[in-house]
């Protein structure tokens, strides 16, 4: 089963924790540890993949009260990304 909006399979606990979270900007996010890739699905429906995101940055995003504020301060314009079609 893949997380909503993502093409790679995700474990069920990921779906429960990172999809449908209370955020006005981010709908869901998924981290691929082996590739150090963070995928973010925004409420607009756009999906981006960010490369070389360290595991501690992902852990900090999980713990952040505001996912959107964390994204803007620590991920946006800091990592190379691709907009997924």
Phi and psi restraints in degrees (range 20) as a CNS / XPLOR table:
assign (resid 1 and name C) (resid 2 and name N)
       (resid 2 and name CA) (resid 2 and name C) 1.0 -99.6 20.0 2
assign (resid 2 and name N) (resid 2 and name CA)
       (resid 2 and name C) (resid 3 and name N) 1.0 148.5 20.0 2
assign (resid 2 and name C) (resid 3 and name N)
       (resid 3 and name CA) (resid 3 and name C) 1.0 -60.8 20.0 2
assign (resid 3 and name N) (resid 3 and name CA)
       (resid 3 and name C) (resid 4 and name N) 1.0 147.7 20.0 2
assign (resid 3 and name C) (resid 4 and name N)
       (resid 4 and name CA) (resid 4 and name C) 1.0 -54.1 20.0 2
assign (resid 4 and name N) (resid 4 and name CA)
       (resid 4 and name C) (resid 5 and name N) 1.0 122.7 20.0 2
assign (resid 4 and name C) (resid 5 and name N)
       (resid 5 and name CA) (resid 5 and name C) 1.0 88.4 20.0 2
assign (resid 5 and name N) (resid 5 and name CA)
       (resid 5 and name C) (resid 6 and name N) 1.0 -2.0 20.0 2
assign (resid 5 and name C) (resid 6 and name N)
       (resid 6 and name CA) (resid 6 and name C) 1.0 -113.3 20.0 2
assign (resid 6 and name N) (resid 6 and name CA)
       (resid 6 and name C) (resid 7 and name N) 1.0 148.1 20.0 2
assign (resid 6 and name C) (resid 7 and name N)
       (resid 7 and name CA) (resid 7 and name C) 1.0 -91.3 20.0 2
assign (resid 7 and name N) (resid 7 and name CA)
       (resid 7 and name C) (resid 8 and name N) 1.0 -23.8 20.0 2
assign (resid 7 and name C) (resid 8 and name N)
       (resid 8 and name CA) (resid 8 and name C) 1.0 -88.2 20.0 2
assign (resid 8 and name N) (resid 8 and name CA)
       (resid 8 and name C) (resid 9 and name N) 1.0 146.5 20.0 2
assign (resid 8 and name C) (resid 9 and name N)
       (resid 9 and name CA) (resid 9 and name C) 1.0 -62.0 20.0 2
assign (resid 9 and name N) (resid 9 and name CA)
       (resid 9 and name C) (resid 10 and name N) 1.0 146.7 20.0 2
assign (resid 9 and name C) (resid 10 and name N)
       (resid 10 and name CA) (resid 10 and name C) 1.0 -133.5 20.0 2
assign (resid 10 and name N) (resid 10 and name CA)
       (resid 10 and name C) (resid 11 and name N) 1.0 144.1 20.0 2
assign (resid 10 and name C) (resid 11 and name N)
       (resid 11 and name CA) (resid 11 and name C) 1.0 -65.8 20.0 2
assign (resid 11 and name N) (resid 11 and name CA)
       (resid 11 and name C) (resid 12 and name N) 1.0 152.4 20.0 2
assign (resid 11 and name C) (resid 12 and name N)
       (resid 12 and name CA) (resid 12 and name C) 1.0 -55.7 20.0 2
assign (resid 12 and name N) (resid 12 and name CA)
       (resid 12 and name C) (resid 13 and name N) 1.0 -35.1 20.0 2
assign (resid 12 and name C) (resid 13 and name N)
       (resid 13 and name CA) (resid 13 and name C) 1.0 -65.0 20.0 2
assign (resid 13 and name N) (resid 13 and name CA)
       (resid 13 and name C) (resid 14 and name N) 1.0 -28.2 20.0 2
assign (resid 13 and name C) (resid 14 and name N)
       (resid 14 and name CA) (resid 14 and name C) 1.0 -67.6 20.0 2
assign (resid 14 and name N) (resid 14 and name CA)
       (resid 14 and name C) (resid 15 and name N) 1.0 -41.0 20.0 2
assign (resid 14 and name C) (resid 15 and name N)
       (resid 15 and name CA) (resid 15 and name C) 1.0 -61.2 20.0 2
assign (resid 15 and name N) (resid 15 and name CA)
       (resid 15 and name C) (resid 16 and name N) 1.0 -40.3 20.0 2
assign (resid 15 and name C) (resid 16 and name N)
       (resid 16 and name CA) (resid 16 and name C) 1.0 -71.8 20.0 2
assign (resid 16 and name N) (resid 16 and name CA)
       (resid 16 and name C) (resid 17 and name N) 1.0 -35.6 20.0 2
assign (resid 16 and name C) (resid 17 and name N)
       (resid 17 and name CA) (resid 17 and name C) 1.0 -88.2 20.0 2
assign (resid 17 and name N) (resid 17 and name CA)
       (resid 17 and name C) (resid 18 and name N) 1.0 -32.8 20.0 2
assign (resid 17 and name C) (resid 18 and name N)
       (resid 18 and name CA) (resid 18 and name C) 1.0 -120.9 20.0 2
assign (resid 18 and name N) (resid 18 and name CA)
       (resid 18 and name C) (resid 19 and name N) 1.0 7.0 20.0 2
assign (resid 18 and name C) (resid 19 and name N)
       (resid 19 and name CA) (resid 19 and name C) 1.0 -116.9 20.0 2
assign (resid 19 and name N) (resid 19 and name CA)
       (resid 19 and name C) (resid 20 and name N) 1.0 137.2 20.0 2
assign (resid 19 and name C) (resid 20 and name N)
       (resid 20 and name CA) (resid 20 and name C) 1.0 75.3 20.0 2
assign (resid 20 and name N) (resid 20 and name CA)
       (resid 20 and name C) (resid 21 and name N) 1.0 18.3 20.0 2
assign (resid 20 and name C) (resid 21 and name N)
       (resid 21 and name CA) (resid 21 and name C) 1.0 -72.3 20.0 2
assign (resid 21 and name N) (resid 21 and name CA)
       (resid 21 and name C) (resid 22 and name N) 1.0 158.0 20.0 2
assign (resid 21 and name C) (resid 22 and name N)
       (resid 22 and name CA) (resid 22 and name C) 1.0 -75.6 20.0 2
assign (resid 22 and name N) (resid 22 and name CA)
       (resid 22 and name C) (resid 23 and name N) 1.0 98.7 20.0 2
assign (resid 22 and name C) (resid 23 and name N)
       (resid 23 and name CA) (resid 23 and name C) 1.0 -148.3 20.0 2
assign (resid 23 and name N) (resid 23 and name CA)
       (resid 23 and name C) (resid 24 and name N) 1.0 138.3 20.0 2
assign (resid 23 and name C) (resid 24 and name N)
       (resid 24 and name CA) (resid 24 and name C) 1.0 -84.6 20.0 2
assign (resid 24 and name N) (resid 24 and name CA)
       (resid 24 and name C) (resid 25 and name N) 1.0 -10.2 20.0 2
assign (resid 24 and name C) (resid 25 and name N)
       (resid 25 and name CA) (resid 25 and name C) 1.0 -114.3 20.0 2
assign (resid 25 and name N) (resid 25 and name CA)
       (resid 25 and name C) (resid 26 and name N) 1.0 -44.0 20.0 2
assign (resid 25 and name C) (resid 26 and name N)
       (resid 26 and name CA) (resid 26 and name C) 1.0 -107.9 20.0 2
assign (resid 26 and name N) (resid 26 and name CA)
       (resid 26 and name C) (resid 27 and name N) 1.0 126.4 20.0 2
assign (resid 26 and name C) (resid 27 and name N)
       (resid 27 and name CA) (resid 27 and name C) 1.0 -82.9 20.0 2
assign (resid 27 and name N) (resid 27 and name CA)
       (resid 27 and name C) (resid 28 and name N) 1.0 -42.7 20.0 2
assign (resid 27 and name C) (resid 28 and name N)
       (resid 28 and name CA) (resid 28 and name C) 1.0 -161.5 20.0 2
assign (resid 28 and name N) (resid 28 and name CA)
       (resid 28 and name C) (resid 29 and name N) 1.0 160.2 20.0 2
assign (resid 28 and name C) (resid 29 and name N)
       (resid 29 and name CA) (resid 29 and name C) 1.0 -146.6 20.0 2
assign (resid 29 and name N) (resid 29 and name CA)
       (resid 29 and name C) (resid 30 and name N) 1.0 154.3 20.0 2
assign (resid 29 and name C) (resid 30 and name N)
       (resid 30 and name CA) (resid 30 and name C) 1.0 -143.9 20.0 2
assign (resid 30 and name N) (resid 30 and name CA)
       (resid 30 and name C) (resid 31 and name N) 1.0 133.8 20.0 2
assign (resid 30 and name C) (resid 31 and name N)
       (resid 31 and name CA) (resid 31 and name C) 1.0 -113.0 20.0 2
assign (resid 31 and name N) (resid 31 and name CA)
       (resid 31 and name C) (resid 32 and name N) 1.0 130.9 20.0 2
assign (resid 31 and name C) (resid 32 and name N)
       (resid 32 and name CA) (resid 32 and name C) 1.0 -104.1 20.0 2
assign (resid 32 and name N) (resid 32 and name CA)
       (resid 32 and name C) (resid 33 and name N) 1.0 98.5 20.0 2
assign (resid 32 and name C) (resid 33 and name N)
       (resid 33 and name CA) (resid 33 and name C) 1.0 -60.9 20.0 2
assign (resid 33 and name N) (resid 33 and name CA)
       (resid 33 and name C) (resid 34 and name N) 1.0 -43.6 20.0 2
assign (resid 33 and name C) (resid 34 and name N)
       (resid 34 and name CA) (resid 34 and name C) 1.0 -61.8 20.0 2
assign (resid 34 and name N) (resid 34 and name CA)
       (resid 34 and name C) (resid 35 and name N) 1.0 -34.6 20.0 2
assign (resid 34 and name C) (resid 35 and name N)
       (resid 35 and name CA) (resid 35 and name C) 1.0 -97.3 20.0 2
assign (resid 35 and name N) (resid 35 and name CA)
       (resid 35 and name C) (resid 36 and name N) 1.0 -6.0 20.0 2
assign (resid 35 and name C) (resid 36 and name N)
       (resid 36 and name CA) (resid 36 and name C) 1.0 53.7 20.0 2
assign (resid 36 and name N) (resid 36 and name CA)
       (resid 36 and name C) (resid 37 and name N) 1.0 43.5 20.0 2
assign (resid 36 and name C) (resid 37 and name N)
       (resid 37 and name CA) (resid 37 and name C) 1.0 -115.6 20.0 2
assign (resid 37 and name N) (resid 37 and name CA)
       (resid 37 and name C) (resid 38 and name N) 1.0 130.8 20.0 2
assign (resid 37 and name C) (resid 38 and name N)
       (resid 38 and name CA) (resid 38 and name C) 1.0 -109.7 20.0 2
assign (resid 38 and name N) (resid 38 and name CA)
       (resid 38 and name C) (resid 39 and name N) 1.0 121.2 20.0 2
assign (resid 38 and name C) (resid 39 and name N)
       (resid 39 and name CA) (resid 39 and name C) 1.0 -103.3 20.0 2
assign (resid 39 and name N) (resid 39 and name CA)
       (resid 39 and name C) (resid 40 and name N) 1.0 133.1 20.0 2
assign (resid 39 and name C) (resid 40 and name N)
       (resid 40 and name CA) (resid 40 and name C) 1.0 -126.1 20.0 2
assign (resid 40 and name N) (resid 40 and name CA)
       (resid 40 and name C) (resid 41 and name N) 1.0 128.1 20.0 2
assign (resid 40 and name C) (resid 41 and name N)
       (resid 41 and name CA) (resid 41 and name C) 1.0 -105.1 20.0 2
assign (resid 41 and name N) (resid 41 and name CA)
       (resid 41 and name C) (resid 42 and name N) 1.0 117.6 20.0 2
assign (resid 41 and name C) (resid 42 and name N)
       (resid 42 and name CA) (resid 42 and name C) 1.0 -88.5 20.0 2
assign (resid 42 and name N) (resid 42 and name CA)
       (resid 42 and name C) (resid 43 and name N) 1.0 160.9 20.0 2
assign (resid 42 and name C) (resid 43 and name N)
       (resid 43 and name CA) (resid 43 and name C) 1.0 -60.7 20.0 2
assign (resid 43 and name N) (resid 43 and name CA)
       (resid 43 and name C) (resid 44 and name N) 1.0 -23.6 20.0 2
assign (resid 43 and name C) (resid 44 and name N)
       (resid 44 and name CA) (resid 44 and name C) 1.0 -70.4 20.0 2
assign (resid 44 and name N) (resid 44 and name CA)
       (resid 44 and name C) (resid 45 and name N) 1.0 -14.3 20.0 2
assign (resid 44 and name C) (resid 45 and name N)
       (resid 45 and name CA) (resid 45 and name C) 1.0 98.1 20.0 2
assign (resid 45 and name N) (resid 45 and name CA)
       (resid 45 and name C) (resid 46 and name N) 1.0 -8.8 20.0 2
assign (resid 45 and name C) (resid 46 and name N)
       (resid 46 and name CA) (resid 46 and name C) 1.0 -78.1 20.0 2
assign (resid 46 and name N) (resid 46 and name CA)
       (resid 46 and name C) (resid 47 and name N) 1.0 142.6 20.0 2
assign (resid 46 and name C) (resid 47 and name N)
       (resid 47 and name CA) (resid 47 and name C) 1.0 -124.4 20.0 2
assign (resid 47 and name N) (resid 47 and name CA)
       (resid 47 and name C) (resid 48 and name N) 1.0 132.9 20.0 2
assign (resid 47 and name C) (resid 48 and name N)
       (resid 48 and name CA) (resid 48 and name C) 1.0 -126.5 20.0 2
assign (resid 48 and name N) (resid 48 and name CA)
       (resid 48 and name C) (resid 49 and name N) 1.0 145.5 20.0 2
assign (resid 48 and name C) (resid 49 and name N)
       (resid 49 and name CA) (resid 49 and name C) 1.0 -113.9 20.0 2
assign (resid 49 and name N) (resid 49 and name CA)
       (resid 49 and name C) (resid 50 and name N) 1.0 124.6 20.0 2
assign (resid 49 and name C) (resid 50 and name N)
       (resid 50 and name CA) (resid 50 and name C) 1.0 -106.8 20.0 2
assign (resid 50 and name N) (resid 50 and name CA)
       (resid 50 and name C) (resid 51 and name N) 1.0 127.4 20.0 2
assign (resid 50 and name C) (resid 51 and name N)
       (resid 51 and name CA) (resid 51 and name C) 1.0 -93.1 20.0 2
assign (resid 51 and name N) (resid 51 and name CA)
       (resid 51 and name C) (resid 52 and name N) 1.0 150.4 20.0 2
assign (resid 51 and name C) (resid 52 and name N)
       (resid 52 and name CA) (resid 52 and name C) 1.0 59.5 20.0 2
assign (resid 52 and name N) (resid 52 and name CA)
       (resid 52 and name C) (resid 53 and name N) 1.0 36.5 20.0 2
assign (resid 52 and name C) (resid 53 and name N)
       (resid 53 and name CA) (resid 53 and name C) 1.0 -82.8 20.0 2
assign (resid 53 and name N) (resid 53 and name CA)
       (resid 53 and name C) (resid 54 and name N) 1.0 121.2 20.0 2
assign (resid 53 and name C) (resid 54 and name N)
       (resid 54 and name CA) (resid 54 and name C) 1.0 -65.4 20.0 2
assign (resid 54 and name N) (resid 54 and name CA)
       (resid 54 and name C) (resid 55 and name N) 1.0 149.7 20.0 2
assign (resid 54 and name C) (resid 55 and name N)
       (resid 55 and name CA) (resid 55 and name C) 1.0 -56.7 20.0 2
assign (resid 55 and name N) (resid 55 and name CA)
       (resid 55 and name C) (resid 56 and name N) 1.0 -35.3 20.0 2
assign (resid 55 and name C) (resid 56 and name N)
       (resid 56 and name CA) (resid 56 and name C) 1.0 -67.9 20.0 2
assign (resid 56 and name N) (resid 56 and name CA)
       (resid 56 and name C) (resid 57 and name N) 1.0 -29.0 20.0 2
assign (resid 56 and name C) (resid 57 and name N)
       (resid 57 and name CA) (resid 57 and name C) 1.0 -69.1 20.0 2
assign (resid 57 and name N) (resid 57 and name CA)
       (resid 57 and name C) (resid 58 and name N) 1.0 -41.3 20.0 2
assign (resid 57 and name C) (resid 58 and name N)
       (resid 58 and name CA) (resid 58 and name C) 1.0 -62.0 20.0 2
assign (resid 58 and name N) (resid 58 and name CA)
       (resid 58 and name C) (resid 59 and name N) 1.0 -45.1 20.0 2
assign (resid 58 and name C) (resid 59 and name N)
       (resid 59 and name CA) (resid 59 and name C) 1.0 -61.1 20.0 2
assign (resid 59 and name N) (resid 59 and name CA)
       (resid 59 and name C) (resid 60 and name N) 1.0 -39.6 20.0 2
assign (resid 59 and name C) (resid 60 and name N)
       (resid 60 and name CA) (resid 60 and name C) 1.0 -66.3 20.0 2
assign (resid 60 and name N) (resid 60 and name CA)
       (resid 60 and name C) (resid 61 and name N) 1.0 -36.4 20.0 2
assign (resid 60 and name C) (resid 61 and name N)
       (resid 61 and name CA) (resid 61 and name C) 1.0 -66.0 20.0 2
assign (resid 61 and name N) (resid 61 and name CA)
       (resid 61 and name C) (resid 62 and name N) 1.0 -42.0 20.0 2
assign (resid 61 and name C) (resid 62 and name N)
       (resid 62 and name CA) (resid 62 and name C) 1.0 -58.0 20.0 2
assign (resid 62 and name N) (resid 62 and name CA)
       (resid 62 and name C) (resid 63 and name N) 1.0 -39.0 20.0 2
assign (resid 62 and name C) (resid 63 and name N)
       (resid 63 and name CA) (resid 63 and name C) 1.0 -82.8 20.0 2
assign (resid 63 and name N) (resid 63 and name CA)
       (resid 63 and name C) (resid 64 and name N) 1.0 -16.0 20.0 2
assign (resid 63 and name C) (resid 64 and name N)
       (resid 64 and name CA) (resid 64 and name C) 1.0 -65.7 20.0 2
assign (resid 64 and name N) (resid 64 and name CA)
       (resid 64 and name C) (resid 65 and name N) 1.0 139.2 20.0 2
assign (resid 64 and name C) (resid 65 and name N)
       (resid 65 and name CA) (resid 65 and name C) 1.0 -64.6 20.0 2
assign (resid 65 and name N) (resid 65 and name CA)
       (resid 65 and name C) (resid 66 and name N) 1.0 -47.0 20.0 2
assign (resid 65 and name C) (resid 66 and name N)
       (resid 66 and name CA) (resid 66 and name C) 1.0 -110.0 20.0 2
assign (resid 66 and name N) (resid 66 and name CA)
       (resid 66 and name C) (resid 67 and name N) 1.0 108.0 20.0 2
assign (resid 66 and name C) (resid 67 and name N)
       (resid 67 and name CA) (resid 67 and name C) 1.0 -64.6 20.0 2
assign (resid 67 and name N) (resid 67 and name CA)
       (resid 67 and name C) (resid 68 and name N) 1.0 -39.7 20.0 2
assign (resid 67 and name C) (resid 68 and name N)
       (resid 68 and name CA) (resid 68 and name C) 1.0 -64.7 20.0 2
assign (resid 68 and name N) (resid 68 and name CA)
       (resid 68 and name C) (resid 69 and name N) 1.0 -43.5 20.0 2
assign (resid 68 and name C) (resid 69 and name N)
       (resid 69 and name CA) (resid 69 and name C) 1.0 -65.1 20.0 2
assign (resid 69 and name N) (resid 69 and name CA)
       (resid 69 and name C) (resid 70 and name N) 1.0 -41.1 20.0 2
assign (resid 69 and name C) (resid 70 and name N)
       (resid 70 and name CA) (resid 70 and name C) 1.0 -62.8 20.0 2
assign (resid 70 and name N) (resid 70 and name CA)
       (resid 70 and name C) (resid 71 and name N) 1.0 -45.6 20.0 2
assign (resid 70 and name C) (resid 71 and name N)
       (resid 71 and name CA) (resid 71 and name C) 1.0 -56.4 20.0 2
assign (resid 71 and name N) (resid 71 and name CA)
       (resid 71 and name C) (resid 72 and name N) 1.0 -49.3 20.0 2
assign (resid 71 and name C) (resid 72 and name N)
       (resid 72 and name CA) (resid 72 and name C) 1.0 -62.7 20.0 2
assign (resid 72 and name N) (resid 72 and name CA)
       (resid 72 and name C) (resid 73 and name N) 1.0 -37.1 20.0 2
assign (resid 72 and name C) (resid 73 and name N)
       (resid 73 and name CA) (resid 73 and name C) 1.0 -83.2 20.0 2
assign (resid 73 and name N) (resid 73 and name CA)
       (resid 73 and name C) (resid 74 and name N) 1.0 -31.5 20.0 2
assign (resid 73 and name C) (resid 74 and name N)
       (resid 74 and name CA) (resid 74 and name C) 1.0 -122.8 20.0 2
assign (resid 74 and name N) (resid 74 and name CA)
       (resid 74 and name C) (resid 75 and name N) 1.0 -11.0 20.0 2
assign (resid 74 and name C) (resid 75 and name N)
       (resid 75 and name CA) (resid 75 and name C) 1.0 -123.2 20.0 2
assign (resid 75 and name N) (resid 75 and name CA)
       (resid 75 and name C) (resid 76 and name N) 1.0 -50.3 20.0 2
assign (resid 75 and name C) (resid 76 and name N)
       (resid 76 and name CA) (resid 76 and name C) 1.0 -56.6 20.0 2
assign (resid 76 and name N) (resid 76 and name CA)
       (resid 76 and name C) (resid 77 and name N) 1.0 131.7 20.0 2
assign (resid 76 and name C) (resid 77 and name N)
       (resid 77 and name CA) (resid 77 and name C) 1.0 63.6 20.0 2
assign (resid 77 and name N) (resid 77 and name CA)
       (resid 77 and name C) (resid 78 and name N) 1.0 13.3 20.0 2
assign (resid 77 and name C) (resid 78 and name N)
       (resid 78 and name CA) (resid 78 and name C) 1.0 -112.4 20.0 2
assign (resid 78 and name N) (resid 78 and name CA)
       (resid 78 and name C) (resid 79 and name N) 1.0 -23.4 20.0 2
assign (resid 78 and name C) (resid 79 and name N)
       (resid 79 and name CA) (resid 79 and name C) 1.0 -127.4 20.0 2
assign (resid 79 and name N) (resid 79 and name CA)
       (resid 79 and name C) (resid 80 and name N) 1.0 147.5 20.0 2
assign (resid 79 and name C) (resid 80 and name N)
       (resid 80 and name CA) (resid 80 and name C) 1.0 -65.8 20.0 2
assign (resid 80 and name N) (resid 80 and name CA)
       (resid 80 and name C) (resid 81 and name N) 1.0 140.8 20.0 2
assign (resid 80 and name C) (resid 81 and name N)
       (resid 81 and name CA) (resid 81 and name C) 1.0 -139.9 20.0 2
assign (resid 81 and name N) (resid 81 and name CA)
       (resid 81 and name C) (resid 82 and name N) 1.0 163.5 20.0 2
assign (resid 81 and name C) (resid 82 and name N)
       (resid 82 and name CA) (resid 82 and name C) 1.0 -131.9 20.0 2
assign (resid 82 and name N) (resid 82 and name CA)
       (resid 82 and name C) (resid 83 and name N) 1.0 134.5 20.0 2
assign (resid 82 and name C) (resid 83 and name N)
       (resid 83 and name CA) (resid 83 and name C) 1.0 -85.0 20.0 2
assign (resid 83 and name N) (resid 83 and name CA)
       (resid 83 and name C) (resid 84 and name N) 1.0 121.0 20.0 2
assign (resid 83 and name C) (resid 84 and name N)
       (resid 84 and name CA) (resid 84 and name C) 1.0 -79.5 20.0 2
assign (resid 84 and name N) (resid 84 and name CA)
       (resid 84 and name C) (resid 85 and name N) 1.0 143.7 20.0 2
